[in-house]
Structures are given as C-alpha cells and as structure tokens.
C-alpha cells in the first residue's frame, strides 16, 4: 500500500469531520463525517469557502486557524 492509499483510508474512516483548505480558505477535501456535520455532500463542499460553510461568515478573518496560518505562514 502506498502513502496515498493509507491517507485515503485514514481520512475516510475518521470518526470526526475533516477538511483541507487551500491558501484562500477554499475547501479542497472533506470526509464523510464532515458531510454529516455540515449537511452538505462532498461535491457541494469542494470549492466552497471554509469561512462561509463552517463559520457562517464571508469575512476572511472569521477562522482563527486560517488567520494564524496566513499571519505566520504556518501549516495548522
């Protein structure tokens, strides 16, 4: 099994919502638990604003994790 397959198995089977966002706060990956929590299918989440889906705001500063990543240029 390669790393990508292991990653996919782990993410799919996480019992909690998991998403990955790009530098602009756009959702680029989400698992099934995230679908259940947020009430959207994965294909509806991909390409949407993390701030709008999770925080209910269009403000780029609505997410403390994203703010930290942008301000400090760190992965969080």
Residue pairs with C-beta under 8 A, 6 or more apart in sequence:
11 18
11 29
11 31
12 31
12 32
14 31
14 33
15 33
16 33
17 30
17 31
17 33
17 34
17 36
17 37
17 38
18 29
18 30
18 31
18 33
18 34
19 27
19 29
19 30
19 31
19 34
19 45
19 50
19 54
20 27
20 28
20 29
20 30
21 27
21 28
21 50
21 66
22 28
23 70
25 49
25 50
25 51
25 60
25 63
25 66
26 47
26 48
26 49
26 50
27 45
27 46
27 47
27 48
27 49
27 50
27 53
28 46
28 47
29 46
30 38
30 42
30 45
30 46
31 42
32 42
34 42
34 45
35 41
35 42
35 45
38 45
38 53
38 54
40 48
40 53
45 53
49 58
50 63
50 66
51 57
51 58
51 59
51 60
51 62
51 63
51 66
52 58
54 63
55 62
55 63
60 66
61 67
65 76
66 76
68 74
68 76
69 75
69 76
